[in-house]
Amino acid sequence: MKQELLNKYSVPVPRYTSYPPANFFNDSFTAESYKKAIVESNNQDPQHISVYIHIPFCHQLCYYCGCNSQKFREKETVNAYIDALKKEIKMVLPLLNKNRKISQIHYGGGTPTSQPVAVLKELNHLILSEFDCIENPEIAIECHPGFMDESYWESLTDAGFNRVSIGIQDFNENVLKAVNRRKALISIEQIVDIVKSKGLSYNMDFIYGLPLQTADSFAETIEKAISLQPDRLVTFSYAHVPWVNKLQTKLEEIGLPTVSVKNGMYEVAKNLLSDAGYKTIGLDHFVKPEDELYAALKSNKLHRNFQGYCTRRTTGQVYAFGITGISQLANAYSQNTKDIDLYIEQVNKGIFPIAKGYILNEEEQITRTVISELMCNYTIDWNAVSNELSVSLDRIKNAINYNKTVLSGFADDGIIEYDENHLTILPDATPFVRNVAASFDKLINTKENRYSKSI
């Protein structure tokens, strides 16, 4: 990739895990707004129910983390938080139609596996006992292998999980030490043997762009990962957002890789995984050819929500529980408070613990569909979008920031091909997909915001 293109396009842009991005949420969206949106969601698509449960606690804090996490508090607070989680779930479930089905449950954090397996099992049962599931739902949990012994791994299937995401980040112990990440408690080979014997699907998650990483060292990590044959492998680009997490300033003291070095890590990983038969999904996922995500990509039906990439079969409106959890409904977003004590207090009073949210107008719903198509499938068939939304092509292009001059610039730089009916990100230019998506975003310059760089 040419250095001048890296320099030109390595600029702050949203990650577009939602549209509008979460920094546009506002406090005019209240607990009553959320309750109304939940009820309305029963008559909106998608009909499936996707659940997100946030466990914020960590045994130790990794310096790179940009998530809503905190070090363990006293046992009484942790227990009170789990009790509040159960109460919040019981507040929402009666508002959902019983003929709807569960397609996903996902635990994130923080460190969800900081909790005893019995706690996770009880939470799963609370949800799964109330609704039927689609065939082969995805019940997944993010795992920190640094604090999980053999018995914990073996117990996950009994708790109802069928997929685990193993947060390795890097196999290089010097890198892990630099970012305050504990290495796996038992060998990764043992972990893989256990999850395979239990019939669990398993992802492995890695981060590139951390201190002490080089293209060569990251290649060694990916080569080891390939030898372990995960069903899915994720290479997250490190997002340097010290205004979100001040601990990230510690990484500046060690030194972060340059844009070109960081891009080299991604390229070497992508090439190694491609040579090993893995298929590229979206910005950062790699899957085996038989994975349903790849089948969805080939038919331009890959989808994405706050849980990550998914298929139309498994996607659903997302109902989130726990602090900072973001519910992703058909025409609204709702985010819970980040204050644990306030969260517990409000839930115990029977009040939805809403901090802020957003109701999308028609124009924003159109833009969301366009950006989602581009971020997931790297291509837009404008007529297909028109048919899906039952909206004219002219209305779509007026709703978004469709600018032929800007698109011609992307085309001249070898990033896209486009005509009146189609737009496609070229194979070697996929790291710039966020830049192209941002060009359709009318809101991006409407107020001062800070985002991570695209590369």
N, C-alpha and C positions, 0 to 999 in steps of 0.2 A: 504494500500500500504506500503510495507516494507520501513523502513527509509533508509536502505542502498541503495535501488534503487533510492529513491528520491535524496540522496546525490550524487550518481553516475551520474544520468542523468539530474540533474538540472544545466545545463551548457548553455552558450550562443549559440544559433543557430537561423538561420533566421525563420521568421514567414511564409515564402513562400506564401505570397499573390501574389507574382509573381516569375517567374524564368526566368533568374537570378534575385536575389533581387535588389532593387532599388539602393543600394550602388555600384553596378557594372555599372550603367549608366555612360556615359562619354560625354564630350563636343565636341567630333568629330562628334556627331550627331547634325545636324544643322536644321534650318528652312526649307532649301531645302530638307533635308533628310526626314523630316516629311511630306512635301507636296507630295513627291514621294511615301512614305509609304501609305498615304491616298488613292491616286489614285490606287495603287496596291491592297489595301484592298478590293476594289470593286469586285475583281475576286478571293477572298480568303474566306475561311470559318472561323467562322460562318458568314452567310450573314446578320443576323439581326444587327441592330444598337442599341447600348447601349450608353447612354449619361450620363456623370458625370459633375455636375456644382459645383464649389467650391466657397463658400461664407466664407471668412476668419475671418469676424468680430465677436467679442464677447462683450457682455455688461460687463462681468468680466471674468478673466482668471482663470480656474480651475487649481490647482497645479499639478494634475496628468496627464494633457493632453500631449500627444505626437504628436498631429496633428499640421498642419500648420495653426495656428490661431493667432490673434492679437486683442488687445483692440481697440474699435471704434476710428477711426480717424475723422478729421473734415468732416462735411457734404459734402463739395465740393469734397473731395477725394473719399468718398463712392459713390457719384453720378457718378463721373468719372469712377470708377471701374465698376459699373453696366453698364454704357454706353459701356465700353470697352468689357465687357462680350458679349453684344449683337453684337458688331462688329466682335469679334472673331468667334462667332457662324456663322455669315453671311459670314465669310471667308472660313469656312470649308464646310458648307452644299452644296454649288454648286459643290464641288468636289466629292460628293457621288451620286451614281446612284439612280435615283428616284424610281426605282422598288424595292429597298430595304425597309424593314419595321422597325419601331421603336419597340423594345421589352422592353426597360427599360429607364427610366430617374430617376436619383438619385441625390439629393442635399445633399452635406456634407459640413463640415467646420472644424474649426470655428462653427458658429451658423447660419445656413441658415434662421432660423426663426427670426433672428435679422432684416430682411428686411420686409417691408410692404407686405401684401399678394398680393397687386396689382402688385408689382414688379415681384414676383414669377409667377403670372398668365401671365404676358407679356412674360417672358422668356419661359414658357411652350408653349404658343401660337406660338412663333417664330419658335419653333422646330416642333410642331405637325401640323402646317399649311403646312409644306413642304413635309411631308411623311405620308403614311398610317401606321397604327399600326397593330401588330399581334392581335389576339383575346386575350382580357384580358391582356394588357401590364401592367407592374408594374411601376407606377409613384409615387415615394416615396420621403420622406423628413425626415431628422433628426430634431427632435424637442427638444428644451430646455424648459421644462414646467415652469421654474422659471420666464419667462418673457412673457408668453402667456396668455392673458385673454380669456374669454368665446367667445367673438366675433371673435377672431383670429382663434380659433379651428373650429368654425362654418364655417369660410370662406374657409377652405382648399379645400373642394370638388369643390367649384366654381372656384378655381384656377387650377383644373385639377388633383389633387392628389387622389389616391385611397389607399395609404398605408402611415402610419406614424410610425416612430420609436421614441418612447418616451424615452428620455435620463434621466432616474431616478437615476441610479448609486447606490443609497442606500436609504432606507426609514428612516434610523437612522439619526436624525438631528445633532447629535454630530459628526458623520462621515462626513456629508456634510459640516459642519462648518470647520472641520479640513482641508478639501481639497479645501476650498473656492468655494463651489458649492451652489448655491441658491436653496432652496426647491421650490416645485411647487407653482405657484401664486394662483391657485385655487386647490381645492382638487382633488386628483387623481381619486376619484370616480366620480366627476363631469366631468372630462376629458373623462373618459371611457364612460359615458352616452352620451356625445356629439358625440364622434367619432363613436360609435355604431349607434346612431340615424341618422348619416350622411352616413352610409354604408361604412365607412372606415375600412380597415383591420389595425390592430395595433400590433406593436411589443413593448416590454418593454426591455430596455437595462440596465444592471447592471455591476458593476466592483467589482471583489474580489481581495484582497491583499492590501487594503488601510489601512492607520493608523486607529487604534481603532476598526477595524473589528475583530470579532472572529467567529468561526464556529457557535456558538449559535446566535450571533446577525445577521449574514448573513442568518441563517435559518429563523429568524423572518421576514426578508425582503422578502425572497422567498415565505414564506407562505402567506404573504399579497399579493404578486404578483399573486400567484395561485388563490387566492380568486377573483381576478379581471379578470381572464380568458383571458389573451392576446392570440392572435393567434400564436404568436411566442415570445419566451423569450430568451434573449441572456445574458450570463454570461462571460463577457470579463475578461481575466486574466490581471491584472495591469502589464504593461511593464515599468520597472524602467530604463529609459534612460536619465539620467540627462545631458549627453553630447548633447542631442537633445533639451531638455527643462530644463533650469537651475532652473525653479520654482520647479521642482521635488525635489531639495535639501531641500526644506522646509519640505517635508514629512519625510526625514531622521531625521530631528530635533525632530519630534514627535515620530518616530519609526515605522518601517514597520514590518508586521508579518513575522515570520520565514517561511521557505519553507514548513515545515510539517503543520503549522497552515493554511497557504494559501491553501495547498492541501486539508486540512480538510474542508475548506469552499466550495471548488468545489465538493467534495464528498457528503457533506450534501445537497447541492443544487441539484445535480444530482439525489440523492435518493428521495428527496421530489418531484421533478418534475416527476420522473418515477412513483412513487406511485400515482401521480395525473393524470397519463395517457399520459403525454408528451413523445415524442420520441426524442432521441438524434440525432442531425445532426452535423457532423463534430466536431471541437474542442469545440465549445461554444454555439451552437444554440440548442434550444428545441422547438419542434412544436407539434401541435395537430395531432392525427393519420390521419386525413383526409387531411392534408396539402400536396400539390403537392411536396414539398421538401422531405417528407417522402416516397412518392411513387417513387420518383427518386432514393432515397437511396436504397430502397428495390430491385430495378432493376439495382443497381450499375451504375446509370446514373446521379448522383449528380455532379454538376459542381460548379466552383467558379471563380469569377473575382474580380476586385477591388471594386465592389459594394457589394460583399459578396457572400453567397451561393445562387445558382440559379439552375434552371433545364435547360436541353438542349433546351426546348421550349423557355425560356426567355433569354437565354444567347445571347450575341452578341459581336462583336468587340467594344471596349470602346473608345469613342471619348470624351476627357476631356477638360473642359473650365475653365479658371480662374487660378490664381497663384497656382503653384505647382501641378496642375492637371496632372495626368499621363494617357495618352492614351495607350490602350492595344490592339494593332493590331495583326494580324495573325503572323507576323514575326518581329515585332518591338515594342519597347516601346518609348514613347516620353514624357518628363516632361517639363512643363512650368517653367519659372523663378519664384522665390519666392519673388522678389522685386516688390511691387505694382506699384511704380512710373515707373520703367522700363517696366513692363507689359503694363501699360496704354500707355506709349510713343511708344512702338513697335507696339502695335495693331493699334493705331491711324495712324501710318505710313504704315499700311497694311502688317506688317511683323509678321509672326508667332513667338510668344514670347518664343521660345524654349531655355531652359538652357542646357539640356543634353538628352541623350536617349541611345538606344541599339538596334542593329540588331542581331537577333539570327541566328547562323549557324544551320545546320541540326542536329548536335549532341545535341545542347542546346534545340532545339525544341523537340527532343525525350525525353530528361531529364525532360523538362517542363511537358510533357504529363504524364510521370511516376509519378512524384512528385504530380501533381494535382490529379491523380487517388487515390494515397495513402492518401493525405490530405482530400479528399472529401469522399471517400467510404471505407477507412480503409482496402482496399484489392486491390491486383493487379492480374489480370488474364493476364499472359504474352502473351498468344496466342491471346487474345482479343485485347491487345495493338498492337501486331504485325499486326493483320488484319486492325485495325483502321488506322495505319500509313503506311500500305503497306511496311513494313520493316521487315526483317528477325529477328528472336528471338536472334540470335547471334549478329546481328548488334545493337540491342537494348541494350543488356547486355555489349557490348563493349563501347557503347556511354556513359552509366552511369558508376558509380563507383561500379559495382556489385562485392561484395567481400564475398565469402562464409564463411570465417573466422569471419568477422564482423557479418554476419547474424546469424551464429551459436551462437555467444555471446548474441545477442538479444533473440534468442530462449531459450538458457540456463537460461536467466533471466526472462522467462515467458512473454516476450513482443510480440513475433510473433510466428506464425507457418508458415513454408514454405517448398516448394519442388521445383522441376525444373519448374513447370508450374504456381504455385500460391504463393502468400505471403499475409498473413492476420494479422492485429494487433488484439491481443486478447482483449476481451471485457473490462477487468479490467486494460488494459495497454494503453488505448487511449490517456491519457495525454502525452505519450512518442512518439506520431506519428511524431513530428518534429525531434526528434532524429533519427528515422529510415529514414525519408526523407533526412536528412542531410548526411546520410551514402551513398546515391546515388549521391551526389553533388560533381562533380570533381572540381568545382570552389571554394569551401568553404575555402580552405587553400591556395589559390593562392595570396592573399594579406591580409594585416592586416585589420580586420573589427571588429566592435563591435555590438553585438546583445543583445536582452533581453534574459533572461534565459527561458528555456522551461517550467519550472514549477513555 
